[in-house]
Amino acid sequence: MKRRNFLVGLILVWALITLRVQAQITATGVDAFEQNRRLGRGVNILGYDPIWRDREHGRFQLKYFALLKQAGFQSVRVNLHPFAFMSATNNWQLPQDWIQTLNWVLVNADKQGLNTILDLHEYGAMGDDPAANEVRFLAFWRQISQSYWAAPSSVFFEVLNEPSHKLTSELWNEYLKEALAVIREKNPKRTVIIGPASWNSIDHLNELELPRDDKNLIVTVHYYKPMDFTHQGAAWADRKDKLGVNWLGTPAELAAIYNDFDKASTWAKEHQRPVFLGEFGAYDKAPMDSRALYTASVARAAEKRGWSWAYWQFDSDFVLYDVGKDAWVEPIKEALVGVPKAP
């Protein structure tokens, strides 16, 4: 009975949201640059959380939506790994339990006034074998597009996180157009986020090809330079034994960030596209003072250029919130949004 009541309540809340957004879009239309300003300061959430298999055992709790809003964040980038739940034997259908968890995220983020990015985070599978996963890739976006066509304009679709490896720039330009065509069937006014291949690298923006007639797009880039600092101690980045690397904010270190960001800003102006810094941060094993200084420097450099951003990530690693201690990692929080004044 409790489950049934929850679903009924969810449907009613979503219906109210739908009515609101339909009136909003009809009255004002949608502008990608304004949408990008709405995203503002964000955080990546739920990427490696067991919540997708069992919400009762998830690390991310309901109260965190309010905590994020109170801290000064404006958006969440929800890292989705749906492929493990999709099977050809079931025509690639997403399970209802998975959809219900996503509904829970969307509704509660909206209650707090948080914008939400649905980020398909299946870069591993897509990079390893693009051809074998293309059907699943498009099936995911077809279902999401059909399920959330009436969602508020505060819900953004991000086509794929960090296309890489065998998903080359040339191939990615084909795949993104296919996915965008699927999305536009049901979501002609949805703001969609797309980045370049090679891990959403600034250095590969010139290889990104977007449909010129689709202006409701935001371009995303990720930034983790220098890797010897941001990924020190990370076994998956072949830097397990590289530790004790500091980042001091020297003129040369700052200039490296500014030069990279200016390169992206020049591209964005030429192509008339807004920019979203979808990921940045430094791994937990980096010295805390350096982590905080680097994080603040990257965030401020992005803001100075009119970009929105999302820190990587809320918990798990690069941690912003210590779930075990039920407390913010204060130096990182302050680096991102400062310390809010007492009411």
KOLVOLUM-812263 format. One line per field, with one value per residue (C-alpha): residue number from 1; residue in one letter; chain; x, y, z. Coordinates in Angstrom, 2 decimals, padded with zeros to 5 digits. Example, Ala and Ser with C-alpha at 12.3 -4.5 7.8 and 13.67 -1.06 7.14 Angstrom:
// KOLVOLUM-812263
i = 1/2
aa = a/s
ch = A/A
px = 012.30/013.67
py = -004.50/-001.06
pz = 007.80/007.14
***
This chain:
// KOLVOLUM-812263
i = 1/2/3/4/5/6/7/8/9/10/11/12/13/14/15/16/17/18/19/20/21/22/23/24/25/26/27/28/29/30/31/32/33/34/35/36/37/38/39/40/41/42/43/44/45/46/47/48/49/50/51/52/53/54/55/56/57/58/59/60/61/62/63/64/65/66/67/68/69/70/71/72/73/74/75/76/77/78/79/80/81/82/83/84/85/86/87/88/89/90/91/92/93/94/95/96/97/98/99/100/101/102/103/104/105/106/107/108/109/110/111/112/113/114/115/116/117/118/119/120/121/122/123/124/125/126/127/128/129/130/131/132/133/134/135/136/137/138/139/140/141/142/143/144/145/146/147/148/149/150/151/152/153/154/155/156/157/158/159/160/161/162/163/164/165/166/167/168/169/170/171/172/173/174/175/176/177/178/179/180/181/182/183/184/185/186/187/188/189/190/191/192/193/194/195/196/197/198/199/200/201/202/203/204/205/206/207/208/209/210/211/212/213/214/215/216/217/218/219/220/221/222/223/224/225/226/227/228/229/230/231/232/233/234/235/236/237/238/239/240/241/242/243/244/245/246/247/248/249/250/251/252/253/254/255/256/257/258/259/260/261/262/263/264/265/266/267/268/269/270/271/272/273/274/275/276/277/278/279/280/281/282/283/284/285/286/287/288/289/290/291/292/293/294/295/296/297/298/299/300/301/302/303/304/305/306/307/308/309/310/311/312/313/314/315/316/317/318/319/320/321/322/323/324/325/326/327/328/329/330/331/332/333/334/335/336/337/338/339/340/341/342/343
aa = m/k/r/r/n/f/l/v/g/l/i/l/v/w/a/l/i/t/l/r/v/q/a/q/i/t/a/t/g/v/d/a/f/e/q/n/r/r/l/g/r/g/v/n/i/l/g/y/d/p/i/w/r/d/r/e/h/g/r/f/q/l/k/y/f/a/l/l/k/q/a/g/f/q/s/v/r/v/n/l/h/p/f/a/f/m/s/a/t/n/n/w/q/l/p/q/d/w/i/q/t/l/n/w/v/l/v/n/a/d/k/q/g/l/n/t/i/l/d/l/h/e/y/g/a/m/g/d/d/p/a/a/n/e/v/r/f/l/a/f/w/r/q/i/s/q/s/y/w/a/a/p/s/s/v/f/f/e/v/l/n/e/p/s/h/k/l/t/s/e/l/w/n/e/y/l/k/e/a/l/a/v/i/r/e/k/n/p/k/r/t/v/i/i/g/p/a/s/w/n/s/i/d/h/l/n/e/l/e/l/p/r/d/d/k/n/l/i/v/t/v/h/y/y/k/p/m/d/f/t/h/q/g/a/a/w/a/d/r/k/d/k/l/g/v/n/w/l/g/t/p/a/e/l/a/a/i/y/n/d/f/d/k/a/s/t/w/a/k/e/h/q/r/p/v/f/l/g/e/f/g/a/y/d/k/a/p/m/d/s/r/a/l/y/t/a/s/v/a/r/a/a/e/k/r/g/w/s/w/a/y/w/q/f/d/s/d/f/v/l/y/d/v/g/k/d/a/w/v/e/p/i/k/e/a/l/v/g/v/p/k/a/p
ch = A/A/A/A/A/A/A/A/A/A/A/A/A/A/A/A/A/A/A/A/A/A/A/A/A/A/A/A/A/A/A/A/A/A/A/A/A/A/A/A/A/A/A/A/A/A/A/A/A/A/A/A/A/A/A/A/A/A/A/A/A/A/A/A/A/A/A/A/A/A/A/A/A/A/A/A/A/A/A/A/A/A/A/A/A/A/A/A/A/A/A/A/A/A/A/A/A/A/A/A/A/A/A/A/A/A/A/A/A/A/A/A/A/A/A/A/A/A/A/A/A/A/A/A/A/A/A/A/A/A/A/A/A/A/A/A/A/A/A/A/A/A/A/A/A/A/A/A/A/A/A/A/A/A/A/A/A/A/A/A/A/A/A/A/A/A/A/A/A/A/A/A/A/A/A/A/A/A/A/A/A/A/A/A/A/A/A/A/A/A/A/A/A/A/A/A/A/A/A/A/A/A/A/A/A/A/A/A/A/A/A/A/A/A/A/A/A/A/A/A/A/A/A/A/A/A/A/A/A/A/A/A/A/A/A/A/A/A/A/A/A/A/A/A/A/A/A/A/A/A/A/A/A/A/A/A/A/A/A/A/A/A/A/A/A/A/A/A/A/A/A/A/A/A/A/A/A/A/A/A/A/A/A/A/A/A/A/A/A/A/A/A/A/A/A/A/A/A/A/A/A/A/A/A/A/A/A/A/A/A/A/A/A/A/A/A/A/A/A/A/A/A/A/A/A/A/A/A/A/A/A/A/A/A/A/A/A/A/A/A/A/A/A
px = 000.00/002.82/004.44/001.13/000.52/004.03/003.47/000.10/001.66/004.53/002.14/000.20/003.36/004.65/001.33/001.59/005.17/004.06/001.36/003.81/006.48/004.03/002.83/006.41/007.60/004.53/004.98/008.74/010.29/013.68/017.11/020.24/022.30/019.62/019.30/023.04/022.83/020.12/022.46/024.93/026.85/026.21/027.35/027.56/025.49/024.48/027.04/028.20/025.40/023.64/020.41/019.79/019.42/017.70/016.65/016.40/020.14/021.26/023.89/022.15/019.36/016.31/017.72/020.70/018.59/017.76/021.36/022.62/020.14/020.89/024.61/024.12/024.12/021.68/021.83/022.67/024.15/022.75/025.22/023.17/024.46/021.39/023.00/023.34/019.57/018.74/018.51/017.83/015.50/013.21/013.66/016.07/013.29/014.32/012.91/010.11/012.07/014.90/012.47/010.79/014.15/014.81/011.34/012.20/015.35/013.60/010.65/012.72/015.32/012.47/010.95/014.20/014.40/017.41/017.94/018.63/020.86/020.19/023.69/024.12/027.38/027.98/031.24/032.98/030.65/030.25/033.98/034.80/032.33/030.24/028.62/027.49/025.98/024.44/020.99/021.01/022.25/019.38/016.85/017.77/017.19/013.98/012.56/013.83/012.45/009.06/008.93/009.97/008.74/006.57/009.21/010.08/012.60/014.78/015.43/018.30/019.43/023.16/023.66/026.81/029.54/033.10/032.90/036.33/038.47/036.76/034.06/036.24/035.38/034.24/032.01/030.77/029.57/027.37/026.07/025.23/023.12/021.24/020.57/019.57/017.09/015.52/015.31/013.81/010.92/009.31/011.38/011.67/012.29/014.39/017.83/020.40/024.03/026.72/030.50/033.43/035.02/038.33/036.83/035.01/038.41/038.75/041.57/039.11/036.34/037.30/036.35/032.80/030.09/026.66/023.54/023.65/019.87/019.53/020.24/018.96/022.24/024.85/028.41/030.14/033.83/035.63/038.82/041.33/044.66/047.30/046.49/049.55/047.98/044.24/044.57/047.50/047.06/044.35/045.01/042.56/044.60/047.94/049.01/048.64/052.13/052.30/051.52/052.36/051.93/050.93/049.12/050.02/048.20/051.41/051.17/052.22/049.65/046.85/047.91/047.61/043.94/043.19/044.77/042.77/039.53/040.15/040.63/037.20/035.61/036.95/035.47/032.14/031.93/032.71/030.00/027.57/027.22/027.10/029.61/029.01/032.04/030.53/033.34/036.40/038.08/041.03/041.13/040.94/044.57/045.84/046.84/043.68/045.00/045.96/042.64/040.69/042.82/042.69/038.93/038.24/040.55/038.88/035.35/036.10/037.81/034.70/032.35/034.43/033.83/030.09/030.16/028.01/029.74/029.25/031.86/032.92/031.39/029.07/030.43/032.33/035.61/036.75/034.32/032.38/030.13/031.33/028.34/029.93/030.37/027.18/029.05/030.37/034.06/034.20/037.34/035.89/032.44/033.91/036.07/032.97/030.27/031.76/030.38/026.79/026.05/023.79/020.16
py = 000.00/002.42/001.77/002.34/005.61/006.77/006.16/007.94/010.91/010.92/011.02/013.95/015.94/015.30/016.37/019.73/020.15/019.35/022.01/024.56/023.91/023.83/027.30/028.47/027.26/028.60/032.01/032.46/029.95/028.42/030.04/027.91/030.75/031.50/027.79/027.63/030.52/028.61/025.66/027.90/026.00/022.26/018.90/015.43/012.92/009.24/007.89/004.90/004.64/001.32/003.31/002.20/-001.41/-000.74/002.76/001.74/000.98/004.02/006.36/009.43/010.49/012.68/015.39/015.93/017.75/020.39/020.51/021.15/023.95/025.52/025.40/027.48/024.92/025.37/022.07/018.39/016.28/012.79/010.19/007.37/003.83/002.10/-000.40/-003.11/-002.98/-003.22/-006.45/-007.35/-010.10/-007.37/-005.01/-002.90/-001.73/000.10/-001.59/000.18/000.20/002.05/004.58/005.07/005.88/008.42/009.89/010.21/012.13/014.46/015.25/015.93/017.99/020.06/020.55/022.23/024.32/022.39/022.00/018.39/017.02/013.44/012.40/009.09/008.03/004.86/006.07/002.76/000.52/003.04/003.55/-000.16/-001.19/001.61/-000.54/-003.24/-000.65/001.75/000.11/000.22/003.82/004.95/002.80/004.54/007.99/006.92/005.79/008.79/011.14/009.48/009.30/012.90/014.89/016.95/017.40/020.98/022.95/022.60/019.02/018.77/015.77/015.08/012.71/010.93/011.52/011.53/009.71/008.18/005.27/003.56/006.20/008.58/012.18/011.20/008.40/010.46/013.19/010.58/009.07/012.41/013.41/010.10/010.51/014.14/013.19/010.64/013.21/015.90/013.64/014.13/016.99/019.70/022.37/020.37/021.83/019.17/019.02/017.61/017.59/016.63/013.21/012.39/012.63/015.93/017.56/021.27/020.32/018.49/021.07/021.83/018.27/018.57/018.95/020.10/020.68/024.37/024.74/023.41/026.36/024.80/023.05/023.56/022.39/020.62/020.21/018.50/019.70/017.77/019.31/018.72/015.02/014.34/016.61/015.94/012.14/011.48/008.21/007.00/003.42/003.63/006.52/004.69/007.06/004.85/005.56/009.21/011.18/014.47/016.63/020.18/022.84/026.28/028.64/030.06/032.47/029.64/027.21/029.76/030.74/027.11/027.07/030.48/029.61/026.39/028.12/031.01/028.52/027.02/030.46/031.48/028.36/028.97/032.57/031.54/028.87/030.84/028.08/028.34/026.27/023.94/022.67/019.27/017.88/019.13/018.51/016.80/013.29/012.83/011.76/015.16/017.54/019.23/022.79/022.25/020.55/023.49/026.12/024.31/023.74/027.39/028.57/026.40/027.33/031.08/030.87/029.17/031.73/034.63/033.34/032.92/029.13/026.98/024.10/020.86/019.61/015.95/014.75/014.68/011.49/008.28/009.98/013.56/013.82/016.99/015.41/012.75/010.42/008.37/011.43/013.04/016.29/018.52/018.45/022.10/023.20/021.87/023.27/026.68/026.54/025.95/028.12/029.80/029.56/030.86/033.50/032.61/033.78
pz = 000.00/000.84/-002.52/-004.30/-002.43/-003.30/-006.99/-006.96/-005.22/-007.68/-010.61/-009.10/-008.43/-011.92/-013.41/-011.63/-012.84/-016.38/-016.36/-015.05/-017.65/-020.55/-019.57/-019.12/-022.53/-024.31/-022.73/-023.00/-025.35/-024.63/-025.03/-024.59/-023.11/-020.53/-019.79/-019.23/-016.77/-014.93/-014.48/-012.66/-010.00/-009.90/-008.57/-010.10/-008.13/-008.00/-010.44/-008.42/-005.88/-005.15/-005.14/-008.74/-007.60/-004.31/-003.26/000.41/000.42/-001.53/-000.15/-001.50/000.86/000.39/002.66/000.37/-002.20/000.41/001.65/-001.88/-002.39/001.00/000.29/-002.85/-005.64/-008.50/-010.36/-010.21/-012.99/-012.53/-013.80/-015.31/-015.95/-017.41/-019.79/-017.13/-016.68/-020.40/-022.40/-026.02/-024.78/-023.42/-026.38/-024.28/-021.94/-018.78/-015.65/-013.83/-010.57/-012.33/-013.82/-010.44/-008.86/-011.60/-011.02/-007.33/-008.23/-010.66/-008.44/-005.33/-007.18/-008.61/-005.15/-004.10/-007.25/-008.55/-012.28/-013.29/-016.04/-017.16/-018.15/-019.97/-018.32/-020.35/-021.84/-021.09/-023.06/-025.87/-026.15/-026.07/-028.78/-030.30/-032.99/-030.55/-028.19/-030.70/-030.54/-026.74/-026.81/-029.04/-027.19/-023.95/-025.41/-027.10/-023.74/-021.80/-024.45/-024.36/-020.56/-019.90/-022.89/-020.51/-017.81/-016.82/-018.85/-015.74/-016.91/-019.40/-021.47/-021.87/-024.80/-023.59/-021.05/-022.39/-025.75/-026.25/-027.45/-030.42/-030.39/-032.38/-033.19/-036.67/-035.39/-032.45/-034.79/-036.47/-033.23/-031.59/-034.58/-034.45/-030.73/-031.12/-033.85/-031.48/-028.68/-030.91/-031.94/-028.52/-027.12/-029.77/-027.10/-024.64/-023.93/-024.82/-023.72/-026.02/-025.79/-028.01/-028.24/-026.52/-023.04/-023.63/-023.96/-024.68/-027.04/-029.32/-029.57/-033.16/-034.08/-032.74/-035.37/-034.21/-036.33/-037.20/-037.19/-033.62/-031.34/-028.13/-027.38/-024.67/-025.27/-022.41/-021.66/-018.79/-017.13/-015.03/-016.05/-014.86/-014.46/-012.31/-009.72/-010.11/-010.37/-008.06/-006.21/-008.62/-009.67/-012.61/-014.03/-013.65/-010.89/-007.83/-006.54/-007.57/-004.40/-002.71/-005.80/-004.84/-006.83/-005.51/-007.85/-009.29/-012.25/-014.57/-013.14/-013.41/-016.91/-018.02/-016.92/-018.41/-021.75/-022.02/-021.05/-023.41/-026.21/-025.44/-025.11/-028.51/-030.07/-028.29/-029.53/-033.08/-033.00/-030.80/-028.20/-024.39/-022.39/-019.44/-017.50/-016.71/-014.58/-012.72/-009.40/-007.73/-006.26/-002.51/-002.19/-003.30/-000.47/000.80/000.61/-003.01/-003.79/-002.43/-004.16/-007.50/-007.25/-006.48/-009.26/-011.91/-010.75/-010.76/-014.16/-015.57/-014.02/-015.32/-018.85/-018.33/-018.08/-015.84/-014.05/-012.10/-009.62/-009.70/-007.38/-004.35/-002.76/-003.63/-004.65/-005.28/-002.40/-001.55/001.08/003.52/003.72/006.52/008.71/007.38/006.84/004.08/003.25/004.19/002.28/-000.98/-000.31/000.49/-002.64/-004.75/-003.20/-000.16/003.35/003.47/006.08/009.00/008.51
***
